[in-house]
């Protein structure tokens, strides 16, 4: 008799896990950043979209596959080859960035700033944000209260509503386009480096980092379907990840094209929320604005649920004396407090952390995927991460607001940064990481040779001892 471990999953089960992943990944930033990219790139929207898809679709998919290949349950396991101290520090940094410091508060401030604030009388912005964020994170707490109900909440309830609303926006935008995207002006930054600027814009989605953090939530959900074997869990996660990220990629392309087309009627805006507001108001007037507020709130809530649950699950696992629900309450409260600093401050201070963490996340994801080739040797991990650290730190300092980036210390660091290859396009970490990889692989493959050369000497000494 087959036990519960061997229960085969049907198409509906895979679709449900994919729907969970889609809902966890796709938040407000995933709506507004591609729209803004489309406006910045104009007629070069296709090249910029390719760069954006690398960091906003391919990397999140690779992060899910990294969880699957290594049979990991979260971000801690991805960093574990470098030791428990590094793994714990990396986990805390990732969760702090996509959690209470930047990512999770943004899920409340974006729908408020774009959808709700324009409807409020002047002077009520702060009070409105206070009330909205309190209700928002209260709802996130309630949806995440029971771990085994998260997939039902996100996959069955919120995602379908979001997709219906988004379909309505696309129907208007493509059946009656504002203009031809291929004929729109290109901003200066995207005239010669549209691919790499699109690549860096993809950092803002935070999805490569979130993919590592969501691992524990997805694994818990898959096990809730009756799957227990680590191998089967990884296969289910990988298949669902391909389906979810594929759908996200198609939506990104549509949003980027909409953003570029909007230039026929509007100037380049400061951020994507304004673009989206302009598009829906153009096609649907006041009703469109109300629908936008609903759309943003629903999609942000699904992401917030995933972020607060992943934070609570990971921290409860590593600090078990504090319960899952206590960590959940702390995460929601901390996110609520940070959200009330406002969207502008959150975005300004999140960019430096993303410039610092993304290179680490990318190299660790790639090392995890290829780890069977070098038997997960810690030496390879060590040299790659070590050589990535310096340019990542320099990028972080350069990305800080002027109060930090224009300081004497930051300017001194910037003078060294200019000597690194590809620094002008934000890719100065690539060559050092490759150097670290070569050294690490050299240590890995030469170590057995050195040991083997020592074997005859050891054996000879042993035989001499026996003869005596």
Buried (B, 14 or more C-beta within 10 A) or exposed (E): EEEEEEBEBEEEBBBBBBBBBBBBBBBBBBBBBBBBBBBBBBBBBBBBBBBBBBBBBBBBBBBBBBBBBBBBBBBBBBBBBBEEEBBBEBBBBBBBBBBBBBBBBBBBBBBBBBBBBEEBEEEEBEEBBBEBBBEBBEBBBEBBBEBEEBBBBBBEEBBEBBBEBBEBBBEBBEEEBBEEBEEBEBBEBBEEBBBBBBBBBBBBBBBBBBBBBBBBBBBBBBBBBBBEEBEBBBBBBBBBBBBBBEBBBEBBBBBBBBBBBBBEEBEBBEBBBBBBBBBBBBBBEEEBBBBBBBBBBBBBBBBBBBBBBBBBBBBBBBEEEEEBBBBBBBBBBBBBEBBBBBBEBBBBBBBBBBBBBBBBBBBBBBBBBBBEEBEBBBBBBBBBBBBBBBBBBBBBBBBBEEEBBEEEEBEEBBEEBEEBEEBEBBBBBBBBBBBBBEBBBEBBEEEEEEEEEEEEEEEEEEEEEEEE
